Amino acid sequence: MTNTPTVSLKNVTKIFNPGQPNEVTALKNINLDIWPHEFVSLVGPSGCGKSTLLRLIADLTQPTEGTVQVNGKSAYRARIEQDYGIVFQSPTLYEWRTVAKNVELPLELMKYGRAERRERARKMLQLVELEGFENHHPWQLSGGMQQRVSIARALAFDPALLLMDEPFGALDEMTRERMNLELQNIWDRTGATIVFVTHSIPEAVFLSNRVVMLSPRPGCIAEIVDIDLPMPRAWEVREDPHYFELVNHLRDTLREIEGGMRE
């Protein structure tokens, strides 16, 4: 582990519509460091600011107070210098472009040469196990396959950081579990740092090194839990008694913080 975190948030507060009647404090006083090759999941009740926190890291919105750094630089500079890839809940693929051309898109925008784009796309599609589908169009693929294309596109330019906002939320349970295992393999093989937003506590425990539990709005860090399960993880981890202990602990924490807000 290096001395420089991949992501560093210091005293971050985000207020939407400040000074207006519809002012909303989404996040308050967030302090969090995420280190190279960590897999950190953000969980919490609906509306707690998980996606907002991810968007702050991506510089898609800016903090009202505090600082956000990625790879030791401002989030703005990291975005301009393409330090991260991002995957949303919807694959957001271009239907008129082939699978390979969708993966190549960020490389085109970054002025990579044609041969390098093709080779990089080939390697990324191999990574997500979609060899042979290069010339298909998104509408010819299942939802899980489309999301794998989206992941391949996000990894195409070899970013140090991958941001994922509920990428499997729209998938059926069996596909989602399979994608969890595939994402674990991709993370292990690429060495990227991953920040992952999910509503699913079992998913967060299966995937992560650490789980960050946010409180109801305004979102604060209620607890950070180390996930000390063996790596690499396979299906059998879900049958480990300690896995169930961690899942139950996080569920109990969520019930406590939601109950505290109602009192």
N, C-alpha and C positions, 0 to 999 in steps of 0.2 A: 504494500500500500504506500502510495506517495504521500508527501506532506501537503499536496494541493488537492482539495476535493473537486470532483467533477462538477458538482452543483453546490452552491453555498447561498443560503438565504439568511439574512441578518435583519432581525426586527421588522419583518415584512408585514405591512397592513395594506389591505385593499378595500377601498370604499368606492362604490358606484354612485354616481350622481351626487357628489358631495355638496352639501349646502342646499339641496333641493328637497321638496316635500317627500319625494320617493327615494331618499338616500338609504343605501343599504351597505352595512359593513359586512363584507363577505369573509374576510380573513383578518385576524388580529394577532400581531406580535409573533410571527412565525420565525423560528430559528431552527435551521436544519442544514446539516452537511451530508452529502451523499458522495461516497468515495468510488474511485475507479473499480469497475467490474462488479459493483454491487447491483443487486436487484431489489429495489425498494417499491413496495406497494402502498398506495394511499387509500385508506378505507374510512368509512364514516357514514352517518345518516344522509339521506337526500338533502341537497341544499347546503351542505357543510363547507363547500368551497374546494372540493377535490379537483375538479376540472379547472377552476380558476387558478389554483396553485400551479397546475401543469402549464396553463397558458402564460403565467408569469415567467416560468422558467424558459418557455419558448419565445418570450418577448412578443406574444400576440396581444398582450395587455401589459400595462406598466403598474408598478406598485404605487400606492398613495404615499406610503412611508417605507423606509428601509431600502436595502440593496439586494439585488439578485446577480450572482456571478456564475458563469459556466466556463469551465476550464481556465479559471483564473482571470477571466475578462468579463466585461459587462454582458448582460443577456443580449443587448442590442448588437454588440460587436460579434458575439457568438452566432447570432442569427445571420448576420451579413456574411460571415465567414463559413457558413454551412457546417457548424460544429455538431448539429444534431439532426436526426430524422424523426418524423412524427407520424403516428398511426392513429386514426380516429375510429369511432365505433362503426361508421360506414366506410367501406373501402375507398370511396370517392375516385373510382377509376374512370377513364375516358372510354366510353363504349365504342367509339369509332377507331380506337387504337388497339393493336394487338397486345397480347400479354407482354411480349418482349418490348414493344414500343412504350407501353405504360411504365415499365421498369426503367427504361432509358431516359424518360422525360427529364428528371432532375439533372442528369448528365448532359443532356442537350442544352439545358439552361445554363449550365456551368461551362459550356464550350468544350466538352470533351470531344475528341476525334471519333469518327464513325466506328472504326475498328475497335477502339478501346471501349466505346459504349456497348457494342455487341458482345464483346468478351466479358465485360463486367455483368451485363444482364444475364448471360449464360451461366456465370458462376453463381449469381444470386438465385436464379430459378432452380439451379441444382441444390443450393443450400436449403431452400424451402420445399424441395422434392416436387418440383413441377416441370421436370425435363419432359419434353415432348408436347408441351402446351404453349410453346413460344408463339405460334401463329394463330392460336385461338383468340377470340374476343371475350371480354368479361361476361357478356350475357350467355356465353356457352359454358360457364363455370358455376359450380355450387358456391354458396355463401362462404364456406370455409376456404375454398380454393381462392376466391376473390380476395379474402383477407390475407392469405399467404402472398398473393401478388403485391398487395399493399405493403406488407412487411419487407418483401424483396426490394420494392422501390425505395422504401425508407432507408434501407441498408446499402443501396447501390453505390453511394459515394463514400462508404466506409466511415460513418460518423462515430465519434467516441461515445455519443449519448443517443439513446433511443427513448422517445417519449410516447407513451401509449395510453390513450383515453378510452377506457372500456372497449377494447378492440373486439372482444368476443361476446359482448352483451346481447347481440341480436341472433346468436347462433343457438341451435338446439343443444341439449345437455351433452349428448354423446360427441358431437362435433367439437363442442367447447372443451371437453376433457382431452380430446385428441390434440387440439390446438395448444392446450397448456403444455403437454408433453413435448410437442414440436418446438414451442417457444423456448422451453428449457434447453433443448439441444442446440438451438440457434444461438442462444445467449452464451452457452458454454463454448461453442466453436468460434464465435466472433470476438469475444472478450469485451463487448460493449457494456456500458453502464445502462441499466434500464430503470425508468421511473414509470410505474404502472398504476393507473386508476381503475378501481373495480368496486362494485357493490358486494361482491362475493367474498366472504371471509375465508371459506375453504380454498378458493382459488388463490387468494393472497398468500395463505400459509403454504400451499403447495409450491408456489413459484419463488418465493422471496427469501432473501437474507434477513431483511427487516421489514416490519409492517408499521406504518405510521397511522395511528388512529386519530382522526380529527373529531372535535366536538361539534354539536349543532351550531348553526350560525349565531354569532360570528365565529368562524372556524378557528380554533386554537388546537395546538398539539396536546391531546389528552394523554397519550401514552405512545412510546416507541417500544416495540417488542422484537427482540432478536429471535429469529427462527433457526434454532440449532438442530435442524434435521440433517441427516447425511446428504452429501452431494456426490455424484449426480443423482437426481431423484427419478424414480420410476413409479409405476402404478402402485407398487407395494407400499410406498410411503403413506398412502391414504388409509392403510390398515394398521399403521404403527400407533400404539396407544399414546405416544407423545404428540403425534399429529392431532389426535382428538383433544388432548389436553390444551394445546395451543389454540385450536379453533374455539373450544369452549371458553377459554380465558378471554379471547377477543370478543366473543359474543356477550359474555358477562359484562365486560367493560363497556360495550356499546349500550347494553340495557341500563347500566348504571348512569352513564352520562345523559342518556335520553330521559331517564327517570328524574335525574337531578334538575333538568331543564323544565320539567312539568311541575315540580314542587313550588 
